[in-house]
Amino acid sequence: MSNTHRCCTVAAVVAVLLSPLCVPMFAQTAAPPVPSPLEALLADARALIDDGKARDAIARLQAAGAPEDARIDALTGVAYYHADEYESAVKLLRAVHPRLAKGAAERREAEKVLGLSLHLMGRYADAIPWLERARAEKGDTLELSQVLAVAYLQTQQPDQVRAVLARIFAVPAESATASLFMAQLMIRFEHNEAAEEALKQAVAKDPKLPRAHFLLGQLALFRGRFDDAVRWTEKELELNPSDAMAFSQLGDAYVHLEKWELAIAALQRSIWINPYYSAPFILLGRAYMRMQQPAAAEGMLRRAVEYDPNNRQAHYVLARVLQQLGRAEDAKRELEIMRKLPQRR
């Protein structure tokens, strides 16, 4: 083929590729598929749920008169959960669950929402199988694992609690650290005797475990065993001499024991390490009051109110100090502020 012929052939191919008739082969894109009425209904309801309008989603799904489809009932159950109607959610999701395809996103969501709804209803034993199933499908998400740990705690299954928390924090289930995490959860839900036992097991396994002695001291303090509170908290400070919370707790125990000088020394150390925490200032105010130093007490309590203006106790103790100083109007003002503040749980 001559060079002239070859050039003409190439030019012809290029011309064809660039001709208007050939452009659609490359430039034209397929129109997006139009969603079916059912898909549009589900998408609209999901958008309402995501927008915090769960009751509107329920009304939309119920009023649609759509054909029978398990996904409608499943999404309605999810909407009931988000509307805080847990009993309706459980009833509907239990009924529809067998109709949902295995491995489908709707089935996984139904299992998760069933577990969460039963948990919020206080039916922990019923919630556990659904939560475990959802966890197996979705993996150890933090949300599911936390709820599952609480459910095991409330059904008195400490080994399972420890195992779940160990997975969350990637530590061995039989380790002292896992027992510490379990004790912290137990304290949060006021299972104090079980928490104390778990903490003692933890320090037996690892005497240098951080926070374990502190929590034992905290439990002793809450239960009025002030000498034990001092002993355990001092052990924590042996491990971590820069722990402001431990010094504050030690000062609190000494205040209860009316060992004012020891209390003041511990609380001053706490403030030196962390000057932005209100509790040691309140305790110092109480200690200085008992030491007949009302001006020093007022100064400490003013700092407490500055750092935590919504602390009822700080305003109350400050009012008492101001009364002692003969400043009745100032004391009355602090008491009025205290009465307007919500009580902390």
C-alpha positions as YAML, in Angstrom:
chain: A
units: angstrom
residues:
- id: 1
  name: MET
  ca: [0.00, 0.00, 0.00]
- id: 2
  name: SER
  ca: [1.42, 3.34, -0.98]
- id: 3
  name: ASN
  ca: [2.02, 6.02, 1.58]
- id: 4
  name: THR
  ca: [-0.64, 8.14, -0.10]
- id: 5
  name: HIS
  ca: [-3.15, 5.29, 0.08]
- id: 6
  name: ARG
  ca: [-2.28, 4.57, 3.73]
- id: 7
  name: CYS
  ca: [-2.73, 8.20, 4.71]
- id: 8
  name: CYS
  ca: [-6.09, 8.36, 2.97]
- id: 9
  name: THR
  ca: [-7.25, 5.22, 4.76]
- id: 10
  name: VAL
  ca: [-6.22, 6.57, 8.19]
- id: 11
  name: ALA
  ca: [-7.91, 9.86, 7.41]
- id: 12
  name: ALA
  ca: [-11.09, 8.06, 6.46]
- id: 13
  name: VAL
  ca: [-11.13, 6.07, 9.74]
- id: 14
  name: VAL
  ca: [-10.55, 9.21, 11.77]
- id: 15
  name: ALA
  ca: [-13.29, 10.97, 9.85]
- id: 16
  name: VAL
  ca: [-15.74, 8.16, 10.60]
- id: 17
  name: LEU
  ca: [-14.87, 8.14, 14.29]
- id: 18
  name: LEU
  ca: [-15.39, 11.87, 14.52]
- id: 19
  name: SER
  ca: [-18.52, 12.07, 12.41]
- id: 20
  name: PRO
  ca: [-21.79, 13.10, 14.09]
- id: 21
  name: LEU
  ca: [-23.23, 9.68, 13.44]
- id: 22
  name: CYS
  ca: [-20.56, 8.03, 15.56]
- id: 23
  name: VAL
  ca: [-20.44, 10.45, 18.49]
- id: 24
  name: PRO
  ca: [-23.41, 8.86, 20.32]
- id: 25
  name: MET
  ca: [-21.43, 5.61, 20.53]
- id: 26
  name: PHE
  ca: [-19.14, 7.35, 23.02]
- id: 27
  name: ALA
  ca: [-20.89, 10.44, 24.36]
- id: 28
  name: GLN
  ca: [-24.43, 9.24, 24.93]
- id: 29
  name: THR
  ca: [-25.12, 7.83, 28.40]
- id: 30
  name: ALA
  ca: [-28.03, 5.68, 29.39]
- id: 31
  name: ALA
  ca: [-30.81, 7.50, 31.23]
- id: 32
  name: PRO
  ca: [-30.95, 6.57, 34.93]
- id: 33
  name: PRO
  ca: [-33.60, 3.97, 35.64]
- id: 34
  name: VAL
  ca: [-36.85, 5.35, 36.94]
- id: 35
  name: PRO
  ca: [-37.53, 3.92, 40.42]
- id: 36
  name: SER
  ca: [-40.68, 1.90, 40.79]
- id: 37
  name: PRO
  ca: [-43.46, 3.31, 42.99]
- id: 38
  name: LEU
  ca: [-42.47, 0.83, 45.70]
- id: 39
  name: GLU
  ca: [-38.80, 1.84, 45.60]
- id: 40
  name: ALA
  ca: [-39.77, 5.51, 45.68]
- id: 41
  name: LEU
  ca: [-42.01, 4.87, 48.70]
- id: 42
  name: LEU
  ca: [-39.23, 3.12, 50.60]
- id: 43
  name: ALA
  ca: [-36.74, 5.84, 49.71]
- id: 44
  name: ASP
  ca: [-39.09, 8.60, 50.84]
- id: 45
  name: ALA
  ca: [-39.84, 6.85, 54.13]
- id: 46
  name: ARG
  ca: [-36.14, 6.24, 54.75]
- id: 47
  name: ALA
  ca: [-35.41, 9.93, 54.13]
- id: 48
  name: LEU
  ca: [-38.09, 10.91, 56.65]
- id: 49
  name: ILE
  ca: [-36.59, 8.58, 59.27]
- id: 50
  name: ASP
  ca: [-33.11, 9.95, 58.64]
- id: 51
  name: ASP
  ca: [-34.51, 13.47, 59.00]
- id: 52
  name: GLY
  ca: [-35.92, 12.69, 62.45]
- id: 53
  name: LYS
  ca: [-39.52, 12.42, 61.21]
- id: 54
  name: ALA
  ca: [-40.20, 8.80, 62.07]
- id: 55
  name: ARG
  ca: [-43.92, 9.30, 62.72]
- id: 56
  name: ASP
  ca: [-44.33, 10.91, 59.32]
- id: 57
  name: ALA
  ca: [-42.57, 7.90, 57.80]
- id: 58
  name: ILE
  ca: [-45.01, 5.55, 59.56]
- id: 59
  name: ALA
  ca: [-47.98, 7.52, 58.25]
- id: 60
  name: ARG
  ca: [-46.52, 7.56, 54.74]
- id: 61
  name: LEU
  ca: [-45.94, 3.80, 54.72]
- id: 62
  name: GLN
  ca: [-49.34, 2.99, 56.18]
- id: 63
  name: ALA
  ca: [-51.27, 5.31, 53.86]
- id: 64
  name: ALA
  ca: [-49.56, 4.27, 50.65]
- id: 65
  name: GLY
  ca: [-51.72, 1.23, 49.97]
- id: 66
  name: ALA
  ca: [-48.65, -0.36, 48.38]
- id: 67
  name: PRO
  ca: [-48.50, -4.00, 47.30]
- id: 68
  name: GLU
  ca: [-47.57, -6.62, 49.85]
- id: 69
  name: ASP
  ca: [-43.81, -6.48, 50.40]
- id: 70
  name: ALA
  ca: [-41.83, -7.52, 53.47]
- id: 71
  name: ARG
  ca: [-39.61, -4.48, 53.12]
- id: 72
  name: ILE
  ca: [-42.54, -2.16, 53.87]
- id: 73
  name: ASP
  ca: [-43.27, -3.88, 57.19]
- id: 74
  name: ALA
  ca: [-39.57, -4.00, 58.01]
- id: 75
  name: LEU
  ca: [-39.10, -0.29, 57.42]
- id: 76
  name: THR
  ca: [-42.29, 0.48, 59.35]
- id: 77
  name: GLY
  ca: [-40.85, -1.46, 62.29]
- id: 78
  name: VAL
  ca: [-37.63, 0.53, 62.05]
- id: 79
  name: ALA
  ca: [-39.66, 3.74, 62.00]
- id: 80
  name: TYR
  ca: [-41.52, 2.64, 65.15]
- id: 81
  name: TYR
  ca: [-38.14, 2.17, 66.85]
- id: 82
  name: HIS
  ca: [-37.03, 5.68, 65.90]
- id: 83
  name: ALA
  ca: [-40.38, 7.01, 67.13]
- id: 84
  name: ASP
  ca: [-39.66, 5.39, 70.55]
- id: 85
  name: GLU
  ca: [-42.56, 2.97, 70.11]
- id: 86
  name: TYR
  ca: [-40.51, -0.09, 70.95]
- id: 87
  name: GLU
  ca: [-43.33, -2.54, 71.58]
- id: 88
  name: SER
  ca: [-44.84, -1.85, 68.14]
- id: 89
  name: ALA
  ca: [-41.38, -2.17, 66.59]
- id: 90
  name: VAL
  ca: [-40.80, -5.55, 68.22]
- id: 91
  name: LYS
  ca: [-44.22, -6.90, 67.28]
- id: 92
  name: LEU
  ca: [-43.89, -5.93, 63.63]
- id: 93
  name: LEU
  ca: [-40.24, -6.88, 63.16]
- id: 94
  name: ARG
  ca: [-40.67, -10.28, 64.78]
- id: 95
  name: ALA
  ca: [-43.53, -11.01, 62.41]
- id: 96
  name: VAL
  ca: [-41.72, -9.87, 59.28]
- id: 97
  name: HIS
  ca: [-38.25, -11.27, 60.06]
- id: 98
  name: PRO
  ca: [-38.86, -14.75, 58.55]
- id: 99
  name: ARG
  ca: [-40.03, -13.13, 55.30]
- id: 100
  name: LEU
  ca: [-36.82, -11.16, 54.80]
- id: 101
  name: ALA
  ca: [-34.15, -12.70, 52.61]
- id: 102
  name: LYS
  ca: [-31.13, -14.09, 54.44]
- id: 103
  name: GLY
  ca: [-28.17, -11.77, 54.08]
- id: 104
  name: ALA
  ca: [-30.36, -8.87, 52.96]
- id: 105
  name: ALA
  ca: [-29.70, -5.44, 54.43]
- id: 106
  name: GLU
  ca: [-33.33, -5.25, 55.59]
- id: 107
  name: ARG
  ca: [-32.97, -8.48, 57.56]
- id: 108
  name: ARG
  ca: [-29.74, -7.31, 59.23]
- id: 109
  name: GLU
  ca: [-31.34, -4.01, 60.17]
- id: 110
  name: ALA
  ca: [-34.42, -5.77, 61.55]
- id: 111
  name: GLU
  ca: [-32.26, -7.97, 63.79]
- id: 112
  name: LYS
  ca: [-30.32, -5.00, 65.10]
- id: 113
  name: VAL
  ca: [-33.44, -2.92, 65.77]
- id: 114
  name: LEU
  ca: [-35.15, -5.88, 67.46]
- id: 115
  name: GLY
  ca: [-32.22, -6.25, 69.83]
- id: 116
  name: LEU
  ca: [-32.04, -2.53, 70.58]
- id: 117
  name: SER
  ca: [-35.81, -2.24, 71.09]
- id: 118
  name: LEU
  ca: [-35.97, -5.18, 73.50]
- id: 119
  name: HIS
  ca: [-32.95, -3.79, 75.33]
- id: 120
  name: LEU
  ca: [-34.62, -0.39, 75.77]
- id: 121
  name: MET
  ca: [-37.75, -2.15, 77.04]
- id: 122
  name: GLY
  ca: [-35.62, -3.79, 79.75]
- id: 123
  name: ARG
  ca: [-36.09, -7.26, 78.24]
- id: 124
  name: TYR
  ca: [-32.38, -7.99, 78.26]
- id: 125
  name: ALA
  ca: [-32.56, -11.79, 78.00]
- id: 126
  name: ASP
  ca: [-34.80, -11.51, 74.93]
- id: 127
  name: ALA
  ca: [-32.53, -8.86, 73.42]
- id: 128
  name: ILE
  ca: [-29.30, -10.88, 73.64]
- id: 129
  name: PRO
  ca: [-29.95, -13.42, 70.81]
- id: 130
  name: TRP
  ca: [-30.92, -10.64, 68.41]
- id: 131
  name: LEU
  ca: [-27.94, -8.50, 69.39]
- id: 132
  name: GLU
  ca: [-25.59, -11.47, 68.99]
- id: 133
  name: ARG
  ca: [-27.10, -12.24, 65.59]
- id: 134
  name: ALA
  ca: [-26.72, -8.62, 64.49]
- id: 135
  name: ARG
  ca: [-23.14, -8.54, 65.76]
- id: 136
  name: ALA
  ca: [-22.33, -11.71, 63.82]
- id: 137
  name: GLU
  ca: [-23.74, -10.14, 60.66]
- id: 138
  name: LYS
  ca: [-22.24, -6.67, 61.04]
- id: 139
  name: GLY
  ca: [-19.12, -7.45, 63.07]
- id: 140
  name: ASP
  ca: [-18.14, -6.03, 66.45]
- id: 141
  name: THR
  ca: [-19.41, -2.49, 66.02]
- id: 142
  name: LEU
  ca: [-18.91, -0.39, 69.12]
- id: 143
  name: GLU
  ca: [-22.61, 0.41, 69.46]
- id: 144
  name: LEU
  ca: [-23.74, -3.21, 69.36]
- id: 145
  name: SER
  ca: [-20.96, -4.41, 71.64]
- id: 146
  name: GLN
  ca: [-21.70, -1.79, 74.29]
- id: 147
  name: VAL
  ca: [-25.39, -2.62, 74.32]
- id: 148
  name: LEU
  ca: [-24.64, -6.33, 74.38]
- id: 149
  name: ALA
  ca: [-22.27, -5.91, 77.34]
- id: 150
  name: VAL
  ca: [-24.99, -4.11, 79.30]
- id: 151
  name: ALA
  ca: [-27.52, -6.81, 78.45]
- id: 152
  name: TYR
  ca: [-25.17, -9.51, 79.72]
- id: 153
  name: LEU
  ca: [-24.54, -7.45, 82.85]
- id: 154
  name: GLN
  ca: [-28.24, -7.05, 83.56]
- id: 155
  name: THR
  ca: [-28.75, -10.80, 83.14]
- id: 156
  name: GLN
  ca: [-25.86, -11.55, 85.54]
- id: 157
  name: GLN
  ca: [-23.47, -13.12, 83.05]
- id: 158
  name: PRO
  ca: [-20.13, -11.57, 84.08]
- id: 159
  name: ASP
  ca: [-17.99, -13.89, 81.96]
- id: 160
  name: GLN
  ca: [-19.87, -12.78, 78.86]
- id: 161
  name: VAL
  ca: [-19.58, -9.11, 79.91]
- id: 162
  name: ARG
  ca: [-15.83, -9.47, 80.26]
- id: 163
  name: ALA
  ca: [-15.55, -11.27, 76.91]
- id: 164
  name: VAL
  ca: [-17.48, -8.54, 75.06]
- id: 165
  name: LEU
  ca: [-15.47, -5.73, 76.66]
- id: 166
  name: ALA
  ca: [-12.23, -7.57, 75.93]
- id: 167
  name: ARG
  ca: [-13.19, -7.66, 72.25]
- id: 168
  name: ILE
  ca: [-14.00, -3.94, 72.28]
- id: 169
  name: PHE
  ca: [-10.65, -2.98, 73.80]
- id: 170
  name: ALA
  ca: [-8.58, -5.73, 72.17]
- id: 171
  name: VAL
  ca: [-7.29, -7.25, 75.41]
- id: 172
  name: PRO
  ca: [-7.32, -10.89, 76.59]
- id: 173
  name: ALA
  ca: [-10.64, -11.86, 78.16]
- id: 174
  name: GLU
  ca: [-8.95, -13.30, 81.26]
- id: 175
  name: SER
  ca: [-6.68, -10.29, 81.78]
- id: 176
  name: ALA
  ca: [-6.75, -7.89, 84.70]
- id: 177
  name: THR
  ca: [-7.55, -5.09, 82.27]
- id: 178
  name: ALA
  ca: [-10.71, -6.85, 81.07]
- id: 179
  name: SER
  ca: [-11.84, -7.22, 84.70]
- id: 180
  name: LEU
  ca: [-11.17, -3.50, 85.22]
- id: 181
  name: PHE
  ca: [-13.34, -2.57, 82.24]
- id: 182
  name: MET
  ca: [-16.07, -4.87, 83.52]
- id: 183
  name: ALA
  ca: [-15.92, -3.27, 86.98]
- id: 184
  name: GLN
  ca: [-16.26, 0.20, 85.46]
- id: 185
  name: LEU
  ca: [-19.42, -0.90, 83.64]
- id: 186
  name: MET
  ca: [-20.74, -2.46, 86.84]
- id: 187
  name: ILE
  ca: [-20.17, 0.77, 88.77]
- id: 188
  name: ARG
  ca: [-22.01, 2.74, 86.08]
- id: 189
  name: PHE
  ca: [-25.05, 0.50, 86.60]
- id: 190
  name: GLU
  ca: [-24.65, 0.38, 90.40]
- id: 191
  name: HIS
  ca: [-23.67, -3.27, 90.64]
- id: 192
  name: ASN
  ca: [-21.23, -2.19, 93.33]
- id: 193
  name: GLU
  ca: [-20.66, -5.47, 95.14]
- id: 194
  name: ALA
  ca: [-19.91, -7.29, 91.90]
- id: 195
  name: ALA
  ca: [-17.67, -4.39, 90.82]
- id: 196
  name: GLU
  ca: [-15.67, -4.59, 94.04]
- id: 197
  name: GLU
  ca: [-15.13, -8.31, 93.54]
- id: 198
  name: ALA
  ca: [-14.05, -7.77, 89.92]
- id: 199
  name: LEU
  ca: [-11.59, -5.07, 90.98]
- id: 200
  name: LYS
  ca: [-10.08, -7.24, 93.68]
- id: 201
  name: GLN
  ca: [-9.61, -9.99, 91.10]
- id: 202
  name: ALA
  ca: [-7.96, -7.46, 88.81]
- id: 203
  name: VAL
  ca: [-5.43, -6.21, 91.39]
- id: 204
  name: ALA
  ca: [-4.71, -9.80, 92.41]
- id: 205
  name: LYS
  ca: [-3.73, -10.51, 88.79]
- id: 206
  name: ASP
  ca: [-1.87, -7.22, 88.32]
- id: 207
  name: PRO
  ca: [-1.07, -5.22, 91.49]
- id: 208
  name: LYS
  ca: [0.20, -2.32, 89.37]
- id: 209
  name: LEU
  ca: [-2.90, -1.98, 87.22]
- id: 210
  name: PRO
  ca: [-3.78, 1.74, 86.88]
- id: 211
  name: ARG
  ca: [-7.21, 2.93, 88.16]
- id: 212
  name: ALA
  ca: [-8.13, -0.33, 89.88]
- id: 213
  name: HIS
  ca: [-7.12, 0.84, 93.37]
- id: 214
  name: PHE
  ca: [-8.70, 4.23, 92.69]
- id: 215
  name: LEU
  ca: [-12.04, 2.58, 91.90]
- id: 216
  name: LEU
  ca: [-11.83, 0.38, 94.98]
- id: 217
  name: GLY
  ca: [-11.30, 3.57, 96.98]
- id: 218
  name: GLN
  ca: [-14.23, 5.20, 95.23]
- id: 219
  name: LEU
  ca: [-16.52, 2.30, 96.09]
- id: 220
  name: ALA
  ca: [-15.36, 2.36, 99.71]
- id: 221
  name: LEU
  ca: [-16.00, 6.10, 99.86]
- id: 222
  name: PHE
  ca: [-19.52, 5.74, 98.45]
- id: 223
  name: ARG
  ca: [-20.30, 3.01, 100.96]
- id: 224
  name: GLY
  ca: [-19.05, 4.98, 103.96]
- id: 225
  name: ARG
  ca: [-15.90, 2.91, 104.54]
- id: 226
  name: PHE
  ca: [-13.63, 5.93, 104.77]
- id: 227
  name: ASP
  ca: [-10.54, 4.22, 106.19]
- id: 228
  name: ASP
  ca: [-10.66, 1.71, 103.33]
- id: 229
  name: ALA
  ca: [-11.12, 4.60, 100.91]
- id: 230
  name: VAL
  ca: [-7.90, 6.18, 102.22]
- id: 231
  name: ARG
  ca: [-6.02, 2.90, 102.02]
- id: 232
  name: TRP
  ca: [-7.02, 2.06, 98.45]
- id: 233
  name: THR
  ca: [-6.57, 5.60, 97.17]
- id: 234
  name: GLU
  ca: [-3.10, 5.86, 98.67]
- id: 235
  name: LYS
  ca: [-2.19, 2.66, 96.82]
- id: 236
  name: GLU
  ca: [-3.33, 4.30, 93.58]
- id: 237
  name: LEU
  ca: [-1.14, 7.31, 94.33]
- id: 238
  name: GLU
  ca: [1.82, 5.03, 94.88]
- id: 239
  name: LEU
  ca: [1.37, 3.90, 91.28]
- id: 240
  name: ASN
  ca: [0.59, 7.35, 89.90]
- id: 241
  name: PRO
  ca: [1.66, 10.26, 92.15]
- id: 242
  name: SER
  ca: [0.37, 12.81, 89.62]
- id: 243
  name: ASP
  ca: [-3.26, 11.66, 89.64]
- id: 244
  name: ALA
  ca: [-5.33, 14.76, 90.50]
- id: 245
  name: MET
  ca: [-8.56, 12.72, 90.83]
- id: 246
  name: ALA
  ca: [-6.93, 10.38, 93.31]
- id: 247
  name: PHE
  ca: [-5.72, 13.29, 95.47]
- id: 248
  name: SER
  ca: [-9.22, 14.78, 95.36]
- id: 249
  name: GLN
  ca: [-10.72, 11.43, 96.41]
- id: 250
  name: LEU
  ca: [-8.19, 11.11, 99.21]
- id: 251
  name: GLY
  ca: [-9.09, 14.59, 100.42]
- id: 252
  name: ASP
  ca: [-12.78, 13.66, 100.28]
- id: 253
  name: ALA
  ca: [-12.16, 10.63, 102.50]
- id: 254
  name: TYR
  ca: [-10.21, 12.73, 104.98]
- id: 255
  name: VAL
  ca: [-13.03, 15.32, 105.05]
- id: 256
  name: HIS
  ca: [-15.44, 12.55, 106.04]
- id: 257
  name: LEU
  ca: [-13.00, 11.40, 108.71]
- id: 258
  name: GLU
  ca: [-12.74, 15.06, 109.87]
- id: 259
  name: LYS
  ca: [-8.98, 14.99, 109.47]
- id: 260
  name: TRP
  ca: [-8.93, 18.53, 108.18]
- id: 261
  name: GLU
  ca: [-5.21, 19.15, 107.83]
- id: 262
  name: LEU
  ca: [-4.67, 15.91, 105.92]
- id: 263
  name: ALA
  ca: [-7.68, 16.74, 103.77]
- id: 264
  name: ILE
  ca: [-6.37, 20.21, 102.94]
- id: 265
  name: ALA
  ca: [-2.92, 18.86, 102.04]
- id: 266
  name: ALA
  ca: [-4.38, 16.26, 99.65]
- id: 267
  name: LEU
  ca: [-6.82, 18.71, 98.05]
- id: 268
  name: GLN
  ca: [-4.14, 21.35, 97.52]
- id: 269
  name: ARG
  ca: [-2.08, 18.75, 95.66]
- id: 270
  name: SER
  ca: [-5.08, 17.89, 93.51]
- id: 271
  name: ILE
  ca: [-5.55, 21.56, 92.58]
- id: 272
  name: TRP
  ca: [-1.86, 22.03, 91.86]
- id: 273
  name: ILE
  ca: [-2.02, 19.19, 89.32]
- id: 274
  name: ASN
  ca: [-5.41, 20.17, 87.84]
- id: 275
  name: PRO
  ca: [-6.66, 23.63, 88.82]
- id: 276
  name: TYR
  ca: [-9.81, 23.42, 86.64]
- id: 277
  name: TYR
  ca: [-11.76, 20.72, 88.49]
- id: 278
  name: SER
  ca: [-14.40, 22.06, 90.90]
- id: 279
  name: ALA
  ca: [-14.69, 19.16, 93.39]
- id: 280
  name: PRO
  ca: [-11.47, 19.77, 95.37]
- id: 281
  name: PHE
  ca: [-12.33, 23.48, 95.69]
- id: 282
  name: ILE
  ca: [-15.72, 22.58, 97.23]
- id: 283
  name: LEU
  ca: [-14.08, 20.13, 99.62]
- id: 284
  name: LEU
  ca: [-11.46, 22.72, 100.54]
- id: 285
  name: GLY
  ca: [-14.25, 25.19, 101.26]
- id: 286
  name: ARG
  ca: [-15.81, 22.71, 103.67]
- id: 287
  name: ALA
  ca: [-12.46, 21.99, 105.31]
- id: 288
  name: TYR
  ca: [-11.59, 25.66, 105.77]
- id: 289
  name: MET
  ca: [-15.03, 26.27, 107.26]
- id: 290
  name: ARG
  ca: [-14.38, 23.62, 109.89]
- id: 291
  name: MET
  ca: [-10.93, 25.08, 110.50]
- id: 292
  name: GLN
  ca: [-12.64, 28.44, 111.22]
- id: 293
  name: GLN
  ca: [-11.15, 30.11, 108.16]
- id: 294
  name: PRO
  ca: [-14.27, 31.47, 106.41]
- id: 295
  name: ALA
  ca: [-12.39, 33.92, 104.16]
- id: 296
  name: ALA
  ca: [-10.23, 31.11, 102.77]
- id: 297
  name: ALA
  ca: [-13.35, 28.97, 102.42]
- id: 298
  name: GLU
  ca: [-15.10, 31.69, 100.42]
- id: 299
  name: GLY
  ca: [-12.13, 32.01, 98.09]
- id: 300
  name: MET
  ca: [-12.13, 28.27, 97.35]
- id: 301
  name: LEU
  ca: [-15.87, 28.19, 96.78]
- id: 302
  name: ARG
  ca: [-15.77, 31.20, 94.48]
- id: 303
  name: ARG
  ca: [-13.28, 29.29, 92.36]
- id: 304
  name: ALA
  ca: [-15.56, 26.24, 92.36]
- id: 305
  name: VAL
  ca: [-18.50, 28.34, 91.13]
- id: 306
  name: GLU
  ca: [-16.29, 29.95, 88.50]
- id: 307
  name: TYR
  ca: [-15.30, 26.57, 87.06]
- id: 308
  name: ASP
  ca: [-18.71, 24.93, 87.49]
- id: 309
  name: PRO
  ca: [-21.48, 27.58, 87.75]
- id: 310
  name: ASN
  ca: [-24.23, 24.93, 87.59]
- id: 311
  name: ASN
  ca: [-22.97, 23.03, 90.63]
- id: 312
  name: ARG
  ca: [-25.70, 23.16, 93.28]
- id: 313
  name: GLN
  ca: [-23.42, 21.99, 96.07]
- id: 314
  name: ALA
  ca: [-20.89, 24.75, 95.38]
- id: 315
  name: HIS
  ca: [-23.58, 27.44, 95.68]
- id: 316
  name: TYR
  ca: [-25.04, 25.83, 98.81]
- id: 317
  name: VAL
  ca: [-21.72, 25.59, 100.67]
- id: 318
  name: LEU
  ca: [-20.82, 29.13, 99.56]
- id: 319
  name: ALA
  ca: [-24.16, 30.33, 101.00]
- id: 320
  name: ARG
  ca: [-23.31, 28.72, 104.33]
- id: 321
  name: VAL
  ca: [-19.91, 30.41, 104.38]
- id: 322
  name: LEU
  ca: [-21.48, 33.78, 103.58]
- id: 323
  name: GLN
  ca: [-23.96, 33.27, 106.40]
- id: 324
  name: GLN
  ca: [-21.03, 32.57, 108.72]
- id: 325
  name: LEU
  ca: [-19.45, 35.82, 107.53]
- id: 326
  name: GLY
  ca: [-22.67, 37.72, 108.31]
- id: 327
  name: ARG
  ca: [-23.47, 38.51, 104.66]
- id: 328
  name: ALA
  ca: [-27.10, 37.44, 104.67]
- id: 329
  name: GLU
  ca: [-28.08, 39.01, 101.32]
- id: 330
  name: ASP
  ca: [-25.18, 37.43, 99.49]
- id: 331
  name: ALA
  ca: [-26.03, 34.08, 101.09]
- id: 332
  name: LYS
  ca: [-29.68, 34.45, 100.04]
- id: 333
  name: ARG
  ca: [-28.63, 35.15, 96.47]
- id: 334
  name: GLU
  ca: [-26.51, 31.99, 96.33]
- id: 335
  name: LEU
  ca: [-29.38, 29.91, 97.70]
- id: 336
  name: GLU
  ca: [-31.71, 31.33, 95.05]
- id: 337
  name: ILE
  ca: [-29.23, 30.40, 92.33]
- id: 338
  name: MET
  ca: [-28.97, 26.90, 93.79]
- id: 339
  name: ARG
  ca: [-32.75, 26.39, 93.82]
- id: 340
  name: LYS
  ca: [-33.01, 27.29, 90.15]
- id: 341
  name: LEU
  ca: [-30.38, 24.77, 89.08]
- id: 342
  name: PRO
  ca: [-31.42, 21.23, 88.07]
- id: 343
  name: GLN
  ca: [-30.40, 18.44, 90.38]
- id: 344
  name: ARG
  ca: [-27.66, 16.21, 89.03]
- id: 345
  name: ARG
  ca: [-28.15, 12.47, 89.04]
...
